[in-house]
């Protein structure tokens, strides 16, 4: 398959999943719980997910630059809190999914349903984050992925992309302490 064989349609992950399940698009990029629905209903095949590609498909925290510049101690506290939440989820999964289900709500308000939908999700702890994102002056394992993204975007868009690791990742807060 060549890049010229691909037609990109921008839509939300939820809309992409709906379009795929309805047969309106032949492939989609989405996330849980849609991946599990596709598997369970046998309406397609999940080609790749974050459980099989550590460091490639991740969720990140994005903050406004003003917040980062003016409230660095708050950012450190946020990151430390996220790491504590990941550790709590590993140590006390039943209690953690009860808490998360209240926040998620909707059709995932049942902690068991949320836990089932999250089975393929890897929650990054501090060590995993440090390996992926690196530290100040030292890019992590994400650097080759950024290079690949530049190459892919350049070919798809027909113009050069050269976004640097530093343009995308501020790793000063990966190790908050």
C-alpha positions in Angstrom: 0.0 0.0 0.0 1.3 3.5 -0.9 0.4 6.8 0.8 -1.4 7.7 -2.4 -3.9 4.9 -1.7 -5.0 6.6 1.5 -7.7 9.3 1.7 -7.7 11.0 5.1 -11.0 12.2 6.5 -10.6 14.2 9.7 -13.2 13.5 12.3 -13.3 12.8 16.0 -12.4 9.3 17.3 -16.0 8.7 18.3 -17.3 9.7 14.8 -14.6 7.6 13.1 -15.6 4.6 15.1 -19.3 5.2 14.3 -18.5 5.6 10.6 -16.4 2.4 10.6 -19.0 0.3 12.4 -21.6 1.6 10.0 -19.5 0.6 7.1 -19.1 4.2 5.8 -15.2 4.1 5.9 -13.0 1.1 5.4 -10.6 1.9 8.3 -10.5 4.2 11.3 -8.3 5.5 14.1 -10.2 5.4 17.4 -9.8 4.1 21.0 -11.6 2.3 23.7 -14.4 1.4 24.2 -14.9 1.4 20.4 -12.0 -1.1 19.9 -13.7 -3.6 22.1 -17.0 -3.1 20.4 -15.5 -3.8 17.0 -13.9 -7.0 18.5 -17.0 -8.1 20.4 -19.4 -7.5 17.5 -16.9 -8.9 14.9 -17.5 -5.9 12.7 -13.9 -5.5 11.7 -10.4 -6.2 12.9 -8.3 -4.1 15.2 -5.0 -3.9 13.5 -3.0 -2.3 16.3 -3.6 -0.9 19.8 -1.5 0.6 22.6 -1.1 -2.8 24.4 1.0 -4.1 21.4 2.9 -0.9 20.7 4.1 0.6 24.0 5.4 4.1 23.4 3.6 4.5 20.0 0.0 5.1 21.0 -0.3 7.1 24.1 -2.5 9.7 25.8 -0.8 12.8 27.0 -1.5 15.8 29.1 -1.6 19.1 27.2 -1.5 22.4 29.0 -1.6 25.9 27.8 1.9 27.4 27.6 0.8 30.3 30.0 -0.1 27.7 32.7 3.2 26.0 32.3 5.2 29.3 32.4 3.2 30.9 35.3 2.3 27.8 37.4 5.2 25.4 37.2 4.7 24.1 40.7 1.1 23.3 39.9 2.2 21.4 36.8 4.6 19.4 38.9 1.8 18.6 41.4 -0.5 17.6 38.5 2.1 15.2 37.1 2.8 13.8 40.6 -0.9 13.3 41.1 -1.2 11.5 37.8 1.6 9.1 38.8 -0.2 8.5 42.1 -3.4 7.7 40.3 -1.7 5.2 38.0 -0.1 3.5 41.1 -3.4 3.5 42.9 -5.0 1.9 39.8 -2.4 -0.8 39.8 -2.6 -1.4 43.5 -6.4 -1.1 43.9 -8.1 -1.7 40.6 -11.6 -2.3 41.8 -11.7 0.9 43.9 -10.0 2.8 41.1 -12.5 1.8 38.5 -15.4 2.7 40.8 -13.9 6.2 41.1 -13.2 6.5 37.4 -16.6 5.2 36.4 -18.3 8.0 38.3 -16.3 10.5 36.4 -16.7 8.9 33.0 -20.4 8.2 33.4 -22.7 7.3 30.5 -22.5 3.7 29.2 -19.3 3.3 31.2 -20.8 4.3 34.5 -20.6 0.6 35.6 -17.1 0.0 37.0 -17.0 -3.5 35.5 -17.8 -2.2 32.0 -15.1 0.6 32.4 -12.5 -2.0 33.6 -13.4 -4.3 30.6 -13.1 -1.4 28.2 -9.7 -0.4 29.7 -8.2 -3.8 29.5 -6.1 -2.9 26.5 -5.0 0.5 27.9 -1.5 0.9 29.4 -1.4 3.6 32.1 2.1 5.1 32.0 3.9 5.4 35.4 6.9 7.7 35.9 9.5 5.2 34.7 7.5 4.5 31.5 7.0 8.2 30.9 10.7 9.0 31.4 11.6 6.3 28.9 9.2 7.6 26.3 9.5 11.3 26.7 13.1 11.6 28.0 14.5 14.3 30.2 15.6 17.9 29.5 18.3 17.8 26.8 17.7 14.1 26.2 14.9 13.0 23.9 13.2 9.7 24.8 12.0 6.8 22.7 9.3 9.1 21.2 12.0 10.9 19.0 12.0 8.3 16.2 8.2 8.3 16.2 8.2 12.1 15.7 10.6 11.6 12.8 8.3 9.0 11.2 5.3 11.4 11.7 7.1 14.1 9.9 7.9 11.8 7.0 4.3 10.5 6.9 2.8 14.0 7.1 5.2 15.3 4.4 4.2 12.6 2.0 0.4 12.8 2.8 0.3 16.6 2.6 2.8 17.0 -0.3 4.8 19.6 1.6 7.7 19.2 4.1 7.0 18.8 7.8 9.9 19.1 10.3 8.4 19.4 13.7 11.1 18.8 16.3 10.9 16.7 19.5 11.3 20.0 21.5 8.4 21.5 19.6 6.1 18.7 20.8 7.4 17.6 24.1 8.2 19.6 27.2 9.8 16.9 29.3 10.8 19.1 32.2 7.9 17.8 34.2 8.1 14.1 33.4 10.1 13.7 36.7 8.2 16.1 38.9 10.3 15.7 42.1 
